[in-house]
C-alpha cells in the first residue's frame, strides 16, 4: 500500500478527492447561473428588422446598456439625452454599474452580465436615434428574476412574451 507525503494511504486520498469533485459538481449545478463564478443577469434580445430605423426603411445597429441600480426611480422624467453617459449623475447613489452591448436589426442575441451583489433592479437602455416617449428604456426589479426578454422595434423596447 503506497502512502502520500502526509502519511495517508493514496487510495483514501483519491476517494476523498473524488468525493470533493462530485460534491462540487452537484452543488455547483444548484447555484444561481454564473459568469466566472459570480451571479449573472441574462439579457435575451430580439431586434426587429426595422429596429432603430431613424424613420428610414432599414434598421440600424443599436448600442445598449444594462445599468444596475439599488433603486430605479431616478429614471422618472429623464430623457435619453439626459441619461446616456450621465447615468451616475442622474441616478446618484443608486447607480452601481453599467455594461454595454450592440445588437443588429433582424438579429437575436443572448448577453450575460456579471450581477452586482447590491443591485435591486436593472435598467436596459437603448441608444435609439429617434426615441419616442419613455420606451427607450425598460426597468426590471431583480426580485422578478435576473433574465430579461426584450424586443426592440423602430422606436421602443418592450418585454417579449416568448
C-alpha positions in Angstrom: 0.0 0.0 0.0 1.5 3.3 -1.0 1.3 6.4 1.2 1.2 10.1 0.3 3.6 12.7 1.8 1.0 13.3 4.5 1.2 9.6 5.5 -2.4 8.8 4.4 -2.9 5.9 2.1 -3.1 7.0 -1.6 -6.3 5.2 -2.2 -8.0 7.1 0.6 -6.8 10.5 -0.7 -8.1 9.6 -4.1 -11.5 8.7 -2.7 -11.7 12.0 -0.8 -10.7 14.0 -3.8 -13.2 12.2 -6.0 -15.9 12.9 -3.4 -15.0 16.5 -3.3 -15.1 16.8 -7.1 -18.5 15.1 -7.1 -19.8 17.5 -4.4 -18.5 20.5 -6.4 -20.4 19.3 -9.5 -23.6 18.6 -7.6 -23.7 21.8 -5.6 -22.2 23.9 -8.4 -25.2 23.0 -10.6 -27.7 24.1 -8.0 -26.4 27.6 -7.7 -27.5 30.8 -9.5 -26.2 31.0 -13.1 -22.7 32.4 -13.1 -20.2 34.2 -15.2 -16.8 33.5 -14.0 -18.2 32.2 -10.7 -20.4 35.2 -10.0 -24.2 35.6 -10.3 -25.3 37.0 -13.6 -28.1 38.9 -15.4 -29.1 37.3 -18.7 -30.5 39.5 -21.4 -32.3 37.9 -24.4 -32.8 40.4 -27.2 -34.8 40.3 -30.4 -34.2 43.2 -32.7 -36.9 43.6 -35.4 -35.7 44.2 -39.0 -36.6 47.9 -38.7 -35.1 48.3 -35.2 -33.7 51.7 -34.6 -34.6 52.7 -38.1 -34.4 56.5 -37.6 -37.6 56.8 -39.7 -36.0 55.1 -42.7 -36.9 51.8 -44.4 -34.0 49.8 -42.9 -33.0 49.3 -39.3 -29.6 50.2 -37.7 -27.3 48.6 -35.2 -28.1 49.8 -31.7 -25.8 50.3 -28.8 -27.4 49.5 -25.5 -26.6 49.5 -21.8 -27.5 47.4 -18.9 -27.5 49.6 -15.8 -27.6 48.1 -12.3 -29.1 50.1 -9.5 -30.3 49.9 -5.9 -33.3 52.0 -6.9 -34.6 52.7 -10.4 -36.9 55.6 -9.5 -34.3 58.2 -10.6 -35.2 57.4 -14.2 -38.5 59.1 -13.9 -38.8 62.0 -16.2 -35.3 61.7 -17.7 -34.7 61.8 -21.5 -32.3 59.6 -23.3 -30.0 62.6 -24.0 -30.0 63.5 -20.3 -29.3 59.9 -19.2 -26.8 58.4 -21.7 -23.2 58.8 -20.4 -24.6 60.6 -17.3 -26.2 57.6 -15.6 -24.2 58.1 -12.4 -25.3 61.8 -12.1 -29.0 61.0 -12.9 -29.2 58.1 -10.6 -26.9 59.4 -7.8 -26.1 56.9 -5.0 -28.5 54.3 -6.5 -26.1 53.8 -9.5 -23.9 50.7 -9.3 -22.6 49.9 -12.8 -23.2 50.0 -16.5 -22.3 47.4 -19.1 -22.5 47.9 -22.9 -23.5 45.8 -25.9 -24.7 46.2 -29.5 -27.4 44.4 -31.5 -28.0 44.4 -35.2 -31.5 44.7 -36.8 -33.2 41.4 -37.5 -31.0 39.6 -35.1 -31.5 37.9 -31.8 -28.8 37.5 -29.1 -28.2 36.5 -25.5 -25.9 38.6 -23.4 -24.7 37.7 -19.9 -23.5 40.4 -17.5 -22.0 40.0 -14.0 -24.6 40.9 -11.4 -23.6 43.4 -8.7 -24.5 41.9 -5.3 -26.1 45.2 -4.2 -28.3 45.5 -7.3 -32.1 45.6 -6.7 -33.0 46.4 -10.3 -31.6 46.7 -13.8 -32.4 49.3 -16.4 -32.0 48.3 -20.1 -31.3 51.5 -22.1 -31.4 51.5 -25.9 -29.5 54.3 -27.7 -32.3 55.0 -30.2 -31.6 57.6 -32.9 -35.2 58.8 -32.6 -36.5 57.7 -29.2 -40.2 58.2 -28.6 -41.7 58.9 -25.2 -40.0 56.9 -22.4 -40.0 53.5 -24.2 -36.2 53.8 -24.9 -35.6 52.1 -21.5 -37.0 49.1 -19.6 -36.7 48.6 -15.9 -37.0 45.3 -14.1 -36.7 44.6 -10.4 -34.3 41.7 -9.8 -36.8 40.2 -7.4 -38.8 39.2 -10.5 -35.7 37.2 -11.8 -32.5 38.0 -13.5 -33.4 37.1 -17.1 -34.8 39.9 -19.3 -36.5 39.0 -22.6 -36.9 42.2 -24.7 -37.8 43.1 -28.2 -36.5 46.2 -29.9 -38.6 47.8 -32.7 -38.2 51.1 -34.6 -38.5 53.4 -31.6 -39.1 51.3 -28.5 -38.2 48.5 -26.2 -40.9 46.1 -24.9 -40.9 43.0 -22.9 -41.1 39.8 -25.1 -43.8 37.4 -24.4 -41.8 34.4 -25.6 
